[in-house]
């Protein structure tokens, strides 16, 4: 079994499209296949001054922390510090990068696989150091992920593509709840611009293992006009999978929409 550690740069994830991420799904992913979760650390900021003065904020923050602990995460807080410039403007800072890096280095001796949730290119040197210690290092991020960080990691996976990690918002309230559950996110695996059809590749969990499938789509099922985006393999799409009675009930993607970027 691969002993796995998860390190979440929570502030970066929150600011780059991962707000509302399901931490229980993350721990399930780390325990899938031949892996067992040994360490799970979440690094986040807390405004201590506001916590003391604002009861609603305090209750919301501590309730959130409790939920993370219930998912098996250790909370490492970085308290917000305020700095005043010569004009009296207030700047705040709460960077936990150093804490994450030191913990990962110290704990790597007992780990085989390390998953870091961040898009921050400042962690490139950390990734290399962990690899030199014999660990496999995987990066999960959402928007604004450093290209160099993706390249240096052993693997990169968009958090948008992990089933259930970030719930898909229903933009069509008239649909029944059963239809909401059929929404998927995926990338184009193959597209024929002359004929206007192709295949999406998407992930699903089978026996606690992340596996991928492909599904047919036609550009006429898109909710936008331009089809040139289907030629970009980096774009992420949201779609529903339904059986088409006009095509022998074969599954295909419909209500295709492009994932909005920050």
N, C-alpha and C positions, 0 to 999 in steps of 0.2 A: 504493500500500500504506500502511496505517495503521501508523506506528511506535508500538509498544506497550511500556509498562513495567508491571511487576507489583511491588507492595509488600505484603509479608505481615507483619502484626502477629501474629507466631507465638504469643505468650503469650496474647493475647486469643482467638485462634482455638482454641487448645488447651483453654482453660478454658470455652469456650462451645459445646462439642459437636463441634469439628473435629479432635479427637485422632485421629491415624492417617490424616490427609489425604494423598492421593497428589499429590506435587508434579509428577511427570511429566505427569499429566493436566492440571494447571494450565498448564504450558508449552505443551502441545498445543492447549489452548483458545485461548491467546494467539496462537498461530501459525495459527489457523484463518481461513477466509474470506479477507478482504482485509487481514488483519493480519500483521505480522511482529514477533516479540519482540526488542526492542532492549536492555531492562534488566530484570533480575529480582533483586530484593533481598528477603532474609528477615531479619527483626529478632527476635532471640531472647535469652533470658537464660541465663547460665551461672553456676553456683555455683563460683567459683574455688577457694575453700577446700576444698570437697568434691572438686573435680577433683584437687587435689594429694594428698588423703588416701585417696580411695576409688578403687581401680583399676577395679572393675567399673563404677562410675558414669562414670569417665573414658572407658573403652572404649566404653560405650554412647553417650555424648554425642558423641564424636569420630566414631564410626561413622555416627551420624545426620547429622552435619554433612557428612561425605563423600558421603552419598547425595544430599543437597540440592545439593552442588556438581556432582555428576554429572548432575543435572537442569538445570544451567545457572544456579543461584542463587548470588549472592554472599551470604556470611554476615556479618551485622553483629551483633556480640555486645554485650550490656549485662550487665556483671558484677553479681551480687547484692551489695548492700550491707546490712550489718546495723546496726540502731540499737537501743540499749538505753534503756528508759524508767527512771523513777526507782524503779520496783519491781523492776527487773532483768529485765523481760520483753523478749524479743527480737522486733523487727519487721524484716522484710526488704523490700527495694525493688529493682526492676530494670526501670525503665520506659524503653522505647526510643522513645516517641512523638515526642520532639523530633528524634531522629536520623532517623526516617522522614520527618517533615515537611520538614526541611531538605534531605534528599537529593531528595525528590520535587520540591520547588520548584526546586532547582538543575538537575535533569535534565529538567524539563518543557520546557525550551526546545527540546529535540531530540525531543520526543514528541508524538504526536497523540492517543493514547488511553492512559489510566492506569487500571489495575485495582488497587484497594486491598482487601485481605482483612482485614476487621475488623468489629466491631460497636460500636466505641467512639464515642460522640457527641462526644468531644473533637476528632475530626477534621473536624467540620463546617466550621470556618473554612479548613482546608487544602483541602477539596473546592472551596469557593467561590473560593479564590485560584487554584487550578489551572484552574478553568473560566474565570476572568478572563484567564488566559494563553492561552486558546484550546484547551485540552485537553478531551476528553470524559472524564468520570470515572465509572467503574462501581464499585459496591460488591458484594462477595461476602461473605456472613456465614452463620453457622449459627444458634445460639440467641442470645437476648438482644441483638438488634441494635436500636440506637437508631432510633426511629420518625423523628425529625427528620433523621437521617443518610440514611435511605432516601429521604426526600422531597427533600432537597437534591441528591442524586446524580442523574446523567443516567439511570442505571438501577440497579436492585438485583436480584440473583438469589441465592436461597438456595443455599448450597453443597451442601445435601442433594439438590438437584434436578439437579445436573450429573452426568451419567453417569460412574461410576467414580471420581469425586473422593473420595468417602468410601464405601468398600466396605460393602455391606449385609450385616449379620450374619444368618446362617442360624439361625433359631429353631426349625427343624424338621429335626433331624439325620437323620431317616429318609429325607429326600428325596435322590434321586440327584444327583451334581454337576451334571449337565446341567440339572436343574430349578433349582438354585441360581442359575444364570446368568440365569434368566428374571425374577428379581426386579427391580422398578422402583420408583421413588419419583415421586409426582405429587400434584397438587392437584385438587380438584373443579372441573370446568369448568361443569357443569350438573347439578342434582339435582332430581328430582320427589318430594317427600316423600309425596305421596298414593299414588304407584305404587311407591315404593321403589327407583327406579333412576336412574341418571345416567351421567355420563362423567368419567373422569379425564383430565387433560392431563399429559403427561410429555415429557421431552426425550430425544433420542438424537443421536449424532454421525453425520452423513452427509457423506462427502467432506470430513472435517475441519471441518464446519460444524454448529453447534448448531441443531437443528431440533426442532419439537414435533409430537406426535401426540395423538390422543384414543383412549380405549378404553372400551367399555361396562362398567358394573358394576351389580350388584344388591346391595342392603343385606344380603340373606340370605347373601352370601359373606363377610361381615365376621366377624372373630374376636372382636368385642365386641358387647354387646347394644344400646347406645344408638345411634340413627341421626341424632340431632340434630347431631352433629359434621360430617356431610356438608354442612350448610348454611353452615359456616364456610370461606370461600375461603382463609384463611390456614393452615389445617391441612394437614399433609403426611402422606400415607399411603404405606405400603409394600404391594406386591401382586405376585402373579405373573400373567403373561398366558398363557392357555391357549386352545386351540380347543375350543369346546363342541359335541360331536357331536349334542346335542339341539337345537341351534340352527344347523343347516347348517354346522357347524364354524367358526362366526364367533368371532373372538377376543373374550375378555372377561376381566376381572380377577377373581381369586379369592384366597383366603387373605388377605383385606384386613386390615391392622393399622394402627393409628395410631402414627406416629412418636413415641417417647417424648421429652418435653421435660426439660430440666435442672431 
